[in-house]
Amino acid sequence: NVFYWDGTSVTTSTNPPKGTLIAAHVGRLWIANVSGTSLILNASKYNDGTIWALDTTPTLTSPTQILVKGDENDNITALYPGFKGSMVIFKKNSILLLAGYDYSDFQIVPVSREIGTIYPESIQEKDGKLHFYATNKKVYSFDGVNLTWISRDIQPTLDTTAQGEETIVTWTQTSASDFGAGTVVNVDTTTIAGSVSL
């Protein structure tokens, strides 16, 4: 669900597709990684994030869907809207731009088919450039046209660091009473010698 805040109250809309990423760009909400359609970027109607149904005869303000290829087997890992008039679309091993302002001229422009990121929290804008920690454990800057490897001088140090996906372990408890009692819920506690189970 998407939640809307009007300054005094919150409303919930169940109309939007259920994805894992959302961004606001050029007067629309954009949702990515909807189950079963990971290559599709969904856009709401212009200036109305509650309308998502595709029109049979679309206008410039109609909701739309855009095919995002890049590294085709990978989901979109991050959306960075409003960068020099475009939205930057990151995948694990590729970067693309969504250019254009309305239904008639939206287009996907490839930036790289080798460099991407799985660390969306690393993407930062400074001095007119995006900086990010890439999947290949290098830091890059992007000026809207060119990617530049900027961690060359500290790369030996970066190569020895473990990053997010290599160190994250999660544990979920469904109730405060289970947590307080130390009760293990929905977890197989059977151990097998020589095996590691998470």
C-alpha positions in Angstrom: 0.0 0.0 0.0 1.0 3.6 -0.5 0.4 6.1 2.2 -0.4 9.8 1.5 0.1 12.7 4.0 -1.9 15.8 3.3 -0.4 17.8 6.2 -3.0 16.7 8.7 -3.9 13.1 8.1 -2.7 9.9 6.4 -4.7 8.0 3.8 -3.9 4.7 2.3 -4.3 3.8 -1.3 -4.5 0.1 -2.4 -4.5 1.0 -6.1 -0.7 1.2 -6.7 1.1 -2.0 -7.7 2.9 -3.6 -4.8 6.7 -3.2 -5.4 9.8 -2.8 -3.3 10.9 0.6 -4.5 9.1 3.9 -4.9 10.2 7.4 -6.0 8.6 10.7 -7.0 9.8 12.0 -10.4 8.4 14.5 -12.9 5.0 14.7 -11.3 4.5 11.0 -11.0 5.0 8.2 -8.5 7.2 5.4 -9.8 7.1 1.8 -8.4 9.6 -0.9 -9.3 10.1 -4.6 -8.6 6.4 -5.6 -8.6 6.3 -9.4 -8.2 6.4 -11.2 -11.6 7.3 -8.0 -13.5 10.8 -7.0 -12.3 11.7 -5.5 -15.6 8.8 -3.0 -15.6 8.8 0.4 -14.0 5.3 1.5 -13.2 4.2 5.2 -13.2 1.1 6.8 -11.8 -1.0 9.3 -13.6 0.6 12.8 -13.8 0.0 14.7 -10.5 -2.2 11.8 -9.1 -0.5 9.0 -7.3 -3.8 7.2 -6.7 -4.4 6.4 -10.4 -2.4 3.5 -11.9 -4.7 1.7 -14.3 -3.4 1.9 -17.9 -5.7 3.8 -20.3 -6.8 2.1 -23.5 -6.3 5.4 -25.3 -3.5 7.1 -23.3 -2.9 10.8 -23.1 0.3 12.7 -22.0 -0.8 12.4 -18.4 -1.9 8.8 -18.4 -0.3 6.1 -16.1 2.3 4.1 -17.9 4.7 1.2 -17.7 8.2 1.2 -19.0 10.4 -1.8 -19.8 13.8 -1.5 -18.1 16.3 -4.0 -19.6 19.9 -3.3 -18.7 21.2 -6.4 -17.0 17.9 -8.3 -17.7 18.2 -10.9 -15.0 18.5 -8.4 -12.2 15.8 -6.5 -10.3 16.1 -2.8 -10.0 18.1 -2.1 -6.8 17.6 1.7 -6.5 15.8 4.7 -8.0 17.4 8.1 -7.7 15.0 10.7 -9.1 15.6 14.3 -10.1 19.3 14.0 -11.1 19.9 16.5 -13.8 16.4 16.1 -15.1 16.5 12.3 -15.2 15.9 9.4 -12.8 18.9 7.1 -12.4 17.9 3.4 -12.3 20.4 1.1 -10.6 20.6 -2.7 -11.0 23.2 -5.1 -9.7 25.4 -4.8 -12.7 24.0 -1.9 -14.8 22.9 1.7 -14.6 20.2 3.3 -16.8 18.6 6.7 -17.0 14.9 7.4 -17.4 14.8 10.5 -19.5 11.8 12.5 -20.6 8.9 14.4 -19.0 5.6 12.8 -20.2 4.1 9.7 -21.8 5.2 10.8 -25.3 8.9 11.0 -24.6 9.9 8.8 -21.7 12.9 6.6 -22.7 15.5 4.4 -21.1 19.1 5.4 -21.8 21.9 2.9 -20.9 24.8 4.3 -18.8 26.7 1.0 -18.0 26.1 -2.7 -18.6 28.9 -3.6 -16.2 28.7 -1.3 -13.2 25.8 -1.1 -10.8 25.1 -1.3 -7.1 23.3 -3.5 -4.6 23.9 -0.8 -1.9 21.1 1.8 -2.4 22.0 3.5 0.9 25.5 4.3 -0.5 24.1 6.6 -3.3 24.8 10.2 -2.4 24.8 13.4 -4.4 27.5 16.0 -3.9 28.9 18.8 -6.1 26.6 17.8 -9.0 27.6 14.2 -9.1 26.2 10.9 -7.7 28.7 8.9 -5.7 28.0 5.2 -4.9 29.6 2.0 -3.7 29.3 -0.4 -6.6 28.6 -4.2 -6.5 32.3 -4.7 -7.6 33.4 -3.0 -4.3 34.6 0.2 -6.0 33.4 3.7 -5.4 32.3 5.6 -8.5 31.0 9.1 -9.3 28.5 9.8 -12.1 28.1 13.3 -13.6 25.1 12.4 -15.7 27.2 11.2 -18.6 30.5 9.6 -17.4 31.2 7.1 -14.7 34.6 7.6 -12.9 36.3 5.2 -10.6 37.3 7.4 -7.6 38.4 4.8 -5.0 41.6 3.8 -6.9 43.9 5.1 -4.1 42.1 3.3 -1.3 41.0 0.2 -3.4 43.3 -2.2 -1.5 41.6 -1.3 1.7 38.1 -1.6 0.2 39.0 -5.0 -1.2 39.5 -6.3 2.3 36.2 -5.0 3.7 33.1 -7.1 4.0 30.0 -5.3 2.9 26.3 -5.7 3.7 25.2 -8.8 1.9 28.1 -10.8 3.3 27.5 -10.0 7.0 23.7 -9.5 7.4 21.8 -12.1 9.5 18.2 -11.4 10.5 16.0 -12.8 13.2 12.3 -12.1 13.4 10.0 -12.6 16.4 6.3 -12.2 15.9 5.3 -11.1 19.4 6.8 -9.4 22.4 5.9 -12.3 24.6 7.8 -14.8 22.4 10.8 -12.4 22.4 10.7 -11.9 26.2 10.4 -15.7 26.8 13.2 -16.5 24.4 10.7 -18.7 22.5 11.9 -19.8 19.1 9.0 -19.4 16.6 8.8 -20.8 13.0 12.5 -22.0 13.1 13.7 -25.5 12.7 15.9 -26.1 15.8 17.1 -29.5 14.6 20.9 -29.6 14.2 22.8 -31.8 11.9 26.5 -32.4 12.5 28.7 -30.6 10.0 25.9 -28.4 8.7 25.2 -24.7 9.0 21.5 -23.6 9.0 20.2 -20.0 9.1 
